[in-house]
Amino acid sequence: MSWTGDHEYLRACAWNEAQEDIRRELNRRRIAGVSGRDYRRARERVEQAYADQIHERFQHKHAGPYANECFVFYKSANLLPPALVEMAPNCQQAFLDAPLHNYLIISRHQPAIDKAEKRGFSSFEALEATPRGQQEIVDLLLKRIYPERCPVKSEPQKRSCVWCWSVAASALLLLAIAAVFVLWEGNRQKILDYFGWVDASVVAEVRAQRDQLMEDYRELSQQRLLEDATRGADDTALASSAEQEEQLARIASAIEELGGRIPEHWGYRPCIDSAAVRASNAPVYLYDITPSVNGLIVSEPRGQFAILAEERLHPEFPDSLPAFGSYSVADFQATMAPLQQSGSAMDCAFYVLLRDGELDDATMYREQRSAVEAVFQIYRPR
């Protein structure tokens, strides 16, 4: 695949690459005890500082366009593809390290240049992610082609002026006079119309519509995730998936018209990640879960997935975890519901490991897996 992008696209790519550094810095602040409103303000300051640095970096660069290329290889054996050896010999080890029956993506791009320089390609690099399914690789490529835009650069603070106090005093006086008139019910709408203001009841109604649409979007997104995990690839399933995509697009458009914005991390951002104490940015897995004929077997993660002592000190780590053991679907949903509610309140999700198990009953497996996915985000170790 190949595509082009201007310096705004390069800013967006740099912004997405900076997300891991931003998360690490914010995690260090959380562990240091920053929380609540102070944490939200710290996050805004950190994100704006990174955005300003990115804007400064590309301020005097050539506007583009810049070319981007990527090649996708499917690993069905440990034999190196001749095309990979010829194009990107430095990516051979990445191909050998990738799991079988997974995809490997190599890419290169034209870096940003000063206006007097000539454009040229970087060397090929292999992406760390090795998607297994076709939907995973499509989602990954779409994020690279359409990255989230970098926030606008902050405006420099304006110097105080002598007449600002008089302007502020006049504004307060005007607001006081307007408030007196607003109290007179007969003049209320006239005053609002005169100043171009909106009645609070109208604002509340719009917000309620937007909140309901966002809730509809969230539920439909979760429903689509569950159905994608169970349905096949026949014409009926594909038509249903396309219909859901169209419905999601309509809801997203309506939300934007009402001034809302859909978070990209809905259902994915981990409430607890390990960036501050491990080399990886993987989430912390609370449980190791296996479907079985006796119900869902919930056990403690071990080995490379074991929870570290430092991770238990994370501000969002639950104060008390439900006990390990065997749960029926109903008992599992009732016992784990507080964790799901806590994640929703923080706009994040808790992660668990989900094993394949040895269930021969497809209906029972889907029922148990759906119960897990209704509460947690899952990772299926291979």
Salt bridges, closest charged atoms under 4 A:
GLU8 OE2 - ARG11 NH1 2.69
GLU8 OE1 - ARG149 NH2 3.86
GLU20 OE1 - ARG24 NH2 3.43
ASP21 OD1 - ARG24 NH1 3.39
GLU25 OE2 - ARG29 NH2 3.25
GLU56 OE1 - LYS153 NZ 3.43
GLU69 OE1 - ARG108 NE 3.00
ASP114 OD1 - LYS61 NZ 3.21
GLU148 OE2 - ARG261 NH2 3.04
ASP199 OD1 - ARG188 NH2 3.44
GLU215 OE1 - ARG218 NE 3.97
GLU227 OE1 - ARG231 NH1 2.92
ASP228 OD2 - ARG224 NH1 3.87
ASP228 OD1 - ARG231 NH2 2.65
GLU245 OE2 - ARG224 NH2 2.46
GLU246 OE2 - ARG250 NH1 3.37
ASP288 OD2 - ARG355 NH2 2.67
GLU311 OE2 - ARG278 NE 2.69
GLU316 OE2 - ARG30 NH2 3.43
ASP347 OD2 - HIS265 NE2 3.53
ASP356 OD1 - ARG380 NH2 2.20
GLU373 OE2 - ARG369 NE 2.90
